[in-house]
Amino acid sequence: MGVRAGPLEKLIERAGGCAIIDGGLATELEALGADVNDPLWSAFCLISNPDLIKQVHLRYLEAGADILVTSSYQATIPGFLSKGLSIEEGEFLLRKSVKLAVEARDDFWKHLQKTSKHNYNRALVAASVGSYGAYLADGSEYSGHYGTDVNLEKLKDFHRRRLQVLVDAGPDLLAFETIPNKLEAQALAELLDEENIQIPSWICFSSVDGEHASSGESFKECLDILNRSDRISVVGINCASPQIIENLILEFRKLTKKAVAVYPNSGEVWDGRAKKWLPSECFGDRSFEVLAKRWRDSGASLIGGCCRTTPSTIQAISRVLKNKS
């Protein structure tokens, strides 16, 4: 028996056929003074300054986001253990990532009930599950090269406990992000079945060339696996350049009947080994306004931003997709 994507489908319908995902978390945390120069990245703030995370969630809700993605992308049990925390403390922080987003959503919605008229939807909370490469923090989420010792079972074992803890914390859906290869996509699809997960999931890939997954494997190979799972409601692309998104939407629409999500970065390029952003063409809010309309018209059902995008970016996307002044 598969899961029904009821809440997500209803949200997309309420949003006029295209719902809005939030934008970059670490970028905004840094703007508020947080130090995320750590292997845990934005998840480090779960330890150091959780209130800032909630503040960023609220900023994205105000900007018009229909979906909040939690701060758990790089939050893993092994990662927390490497910081000297216990397994129990790590699991507490994973649950906290969901709790902060749910609290922000509920507080914002409660505040809106006091106003007579607004254009907002009650947001859904997506628990972020970063790829194995994100945990490695070596840039391999953009290459898909995990080494010969990483097999299907190892990837399932790596993701299993985090998945259990996040689901138990009560998000509305799961967001598997920057998946770079077919092997990990297959591991996640099998894991959702093995754990009998009853909330909708999306799986979004990384892509460098705009034609293949980061590993070089074809998206047909990857999506053939995901198309067999009715626990996966949405497939898509995140943290890729905005320039390659439109063609990928058109390609995905040929390869799957599932809804398509896209939330690219700002166009800057991350050097995973040097741990820095490389100079490159950066797309501003005006560009995102123009592109978001094209992405919607090409068939995307969920649109947002990833690294280096801000609440201002999401506000621009929201303005054009929801026809708000």
N, C-alpha and C positions, 0 to 999 in steps of 0.2 A: 504494500500500500504506500503510495508516494505522498508527498506533502503537497498541499494546495497553496498557491501563491496569493491567496485572497487579499491580505492587507496591502501587499505591494501592487497588485493589479488595480485595487480600488484607489490607491494613492495616485498612480499614473493616470487613471481615468479622471479623478478630481482635479489633477493638475492640467487637464486639457490634452492628455496624450503624451506628455513629456514632463517628468518630474526632475527636480533639481537636487543634485548631490552637493554637499559642502565642498570647501576647498582645502588648501594646504594647512596642516596643523602646526608643524614645526616652524614654518615661516612666520605664522602669526604669534606663536609662543615667543620666538626670538624678538619679534617687534615689541612684545610686552616686557622684554627684559630677561627672558629665561635663557639659560645656557643648555643647549641640547647637543653639545659636542661630546657625545658619549656613544658607545656601542648600542645603548638602548634607545638612542635618538629621542624622539618626543616622549616615549614611554618613561624616560628618566624623570619627567615632571610628575609622574604618578607618585614618585618617591619624594621629590624635592619641592613641588609646588602644585598640588592637584587643583587648587582653586583657580589657577591660571587656565587650566584645561577647560574647566566649566565656563570660564569667562569667554574663551575662544568659541566654544560651542554656542553660547548665547549670541555672539557677534554674527555667526553664520546663520542662525535662525532669523535674526533681525534683517539680514541681507536677503532672505527669501529661500533658504535651503529647505527642501522637503525631506531630506535624509541627512542625519548626522552620522558620521563614521567615527567610531571610538578611537581612543589613543593607544590601542593594543597592537598596532601594526608590527612593531618591533619588540613587543612584550612577550617574552617566552620564559618558561620555567628555567631552562638552562641559562638563559641570559640573566635572570634574576639571581640564580645560584652563583654565577660568576661575580656578582656584586657583593657576595657574602650573605645574601638573604636565605632564609629557609624555604622549603617547598611551600609551607603553609603561608608564609609572607608573600611569596610570589603569586600564589593563587588568590590571595586577598587583593593584591594589586590588579590582577586581571579582572576580578569582579568589580573592583572600583572603577575601572575604565568604562564599564557599561553603566554603572550607577551614576557616574558624573554626567554622562550623555542623557540618560533617562531623566535625571533631576533637572537638567537644563531644559529639556523638551517640556517637561511637565510644568516647570515654573513659568516658562515663556507662554505656554498655552493658557495657563491659569490667568496670567496677566492680560492676555488678549480677550478673555471672556468679559472683562470689565469695559471693553470698548464696544461701541454699537456696530461698527463696520470695519472689516479688515479683509485683506486679500490672501491671508496665510492659510496653509493647510497644516493640520496637526502632523508633525514630522514623525518619521519612523527612525529607529536607532539601529544602525548596522554595526555589528561587532566585527572589527577589522582583524583579519588573520593574514599576516604577511607571509611571503614565501620563505622557504628554507634559506634561500640566498639572503633575504633580509636579516635573518638571525646571524648568518655568517659575517655580515657587515663588510663584505669584501668586493661588493659590486656584482656578484654572480647572479643577482636577480635580473641583471641586464645582459647576461651572457648565457645563462642556463647551464653552465658547465660546473656541475657539482662534484665531479670526480667519479672514478670507477667504483668506489666503495659505497656509493649512495644508490640504493635500489628502492623498489616500491615499498617494501615492508619498513625500511628505515625511515622513509618519508612519512608513512602512516603513523609509525611510533612517535616520530617527532611532533606531529600535529595533534595526536589523539587527546592527550590530557588537557592541553590548552583549549581545544574545541569543546570538550566536556564542561570545563569550568565556565567558559564564555556563554555557552548555551544555558547553563543553569542560572546564570546571572540575569537572564530575562530580556535579551534584546529582541527586536522584531524580526531581524534577519541577520545573516552572516555575509560578510564581504571578504572573499579571498582575493588578495591583491598582488599585482606584479608577478604573476605566475609565469616563469620564463620557458617552460618546456612541457612536453606531452606527458612525461613521467609523473611530474607533480600533479598535473591536472587529473590524471588517472588515479593517483593516490587519494586525492581529495574526494573524487566522485565515489570511490569504493568506501572511504571512511564515512561519508555521509550515510551510506547504506548500513555499514557495520554498526554505527552508533544510533541508527534509526532516528536521525535528526528530523524534527517535525516543523522547523521554521524554514522559510525560503532562503536560498543562498544565491549569491552571484559569484562568478569566477571571472576575474579580469586578468588579461595577459599583459606582459610587457612586449614591446616591439621596437626594434631599432631601425630597420629598413622599411617599415611600412607595408611589408608583404608577408613576412614570416614572424613566428614567435622569436623571442630573443635567441633561442637555441639554434635557429635556422630551420626548425621543423615547420611544415606547412600548417596553416590554421585549419585546413580540412582535416588533417590527422588529429589535431587537438579537439576540434568540435565534434568529430564523429564519436569520440568517447563521451563528451558531455551531453550530446543529443540523446544518448541512451538513458540518461538520468532525469527523472521527473522531480528530483529533489533540488535540482539546479534550475532556477527560474530565469536567470539572466546571465548572459555572457558579454564580454566586452574587452576594452582596452583601458589601461590607466598608466599614468606616468610616462607617456610617450610624447613626442613633439606634436603640437597642434597641426602642423603641416601635413601629417600623414593620416589624420583621423578620418577625414571624409571618405577616402578610398577604402579604409578598413571597415567602416560602417557598411558600405555597399557590398564589400566582400562577405562580411558576416551575414548580411541579410540573404545572400545566396546560399549560405552554408547551414543556416539554422532557422527554426521557427521561433526560437526563444527571443525574448526582449533583449535589446542591445544597450549596454551602458558604455559611455565614454567620459573619462575625466582625465584629460591630458595635463602635463605640467605647463609651465609658462613658455616653454621653448628653449630654456637654458638646459645645459647638459651637465649631469652629475658625474664626476670622476670618483668612482667608488673606492679606488685604491688611494688616491691622493686626498680623498675626503673634502672635495671642494667643487664649487660650481665653476664651469668653464665659460669664458665669454662666448656668447652666441646670440642669435636673434631672439629677442624677447617679445612676446605678444602682449600688448596692453589690453585694457578693458574694452576699448573700442573694437579691437580685432576680435575679441571673444564674443562681443555682441553679434558681429557679422557672421562669425564662424558657427556660433551656437544655432542660429537660424538654419544655416546650411546643414548642420549635423542633424537637427530635428527633421528637416525636410528629406534628408537621405535615409531616415528610418530609425534614428536613435530614440529610445524611450526614457533614458536617464542620462542627464548631462551635468557635469560639474567640473571641478578643477583638482589638480593634485599639487605636487611640489611647486613652491614659489607663486602660487595663486593665493588670493586674499579674499576677505569678505567683500572688498570692492569689486573683484572679479565676479563673484557670485551674484552680487547685486546687479551688475551689468547683464549677466545671463538671465537673471530673474526678470529684469525689466523688459527685456526683449521677448522672452518666451511667455511671460504672463501678461504682456501688454500693460505694464504698470508705468505710471508717470514717475 
